[in-house]
């Protein structure tokens, strides 16, 4: 990043994308190594889960239909019932393993990319070996931030369900003319709140890596940073979410449900979706790190590059996070 920090506050959506692409191109070898080790497995697991889940569900649905058509006291009924229970157990164990691996790889990828971009920003020498030595230590802090974020998402969804139930109880399910418009308004507010919380969580991950705060403190800091930059921040993350949804849709329709297309075409589309997802994950992590520096610049929070470089060093094998006093050494005025 060859821009001065004072200039970064003026970056538009296109400017942020351009800066991210410039970093990815200039440091393609290092980011490529990180991607092959962390982001590629993350992308593979993400897509494989969709395919395997479809296979599990097709078997479960088939056996449930057989069970409904079988006499309850017959040996066949007991056999199919046992098979169905085994399939559900296998499915939930697979799902638990999937989310665990997905979480670990996601946090490790975030640690690696954010740390790398910070090193690039400070002009400090960085290589793949150094990045991978720091990543496991940063990962623990990211896990704490994720758990706090998960708690907030859980509470948010509980409140949404309670409000929806109250709405149905008061208005009745479609029994009044007011039910549909009120439900639409509710869904809009729910979606806006969900996107906002996602933005806070994603930026909090960057704060966790680059500052001495994590968990709830990182979320509070993230919330303060996006204030005033909510428009461009929302556009960045909405575009990423929409792009992810499109890739998921393509994979589901052309690979998972594309049996009629033939194995060769399905494999081709699968590889294409993998490449698209692979690049989207990397691009998203680079963009959210650039966005962090843009928000810092907007709030006139000067980051001393030498202080940031010092705190990104590994002392005696321990990762030393950037302290808040070093991140906000002074407020400059434009």
Secondary structure as UniProt FT lines:
FT   HELIX           5..8
FT   TURN            9..10
FT   HELIX           13..26
FT   HELIX           28..34
FT   HELIX           35..39
FT   HELIX           40..68
FT   TURN            72..73
FT   HELIX           75..122
FT   HELIX           128..171
FT   HELIX           177..210
FT   HELIX           216..226
FT   TURN            227..228
FT   HELIX           230..251
FT   HELIX           252..256
FT   HELIX           259..261
FT   HELIX           263..298
FT   TURN            299..300
FT   STRAND          301..302
FT   HELIX           305..311
FT   STRAND          314..315
FT   TURN            316..317
FT   STRAND          318..319
FT   HELIX           324..327
FT   STRAND          330..331
//
